[in-house]
Amino acid sequence: PTVETDRIETYSRAGGRAPIVFVHALFVNATQWDDQVHVSAEYTTTAYDLRGHGRTGGSDRSACDVE
């Protein structure tokens, strides 16, 4: 499952009810949260790969900033 924004395809995983979003650290990807994503049917859990990590591609932008 992917979501496309600004021509960047981002990989994510989801399941459950009340929302919890897991964001990974540098040098890893959404699989860092595999054990937590499936802990309870009480929550809708989402773990996604940041740009250029795991199954989410990079972009033609060389740098990112707030603007």
C-alpha positions, 0 to 999 in steps of 0.5 A: 500500500502506498500514498503519492504526494508531490510525485513521491510514492510513500509506502505505509502499513495500517490496521486496527481502530484508534490511530497511532502513527509510528515514525522510524529513526534514521538508517531504518524503515517501517519494519522497525515497528513490526511488533508494535503494529499488530499489538492490539485490535483497539488501535489503528496503527500505521508505520510508514517509510520516510522518503528514501527509506525502505519501500519509499523512493527518493525524490529529485529534490537534493534537499528538504527544508520547511519552505 
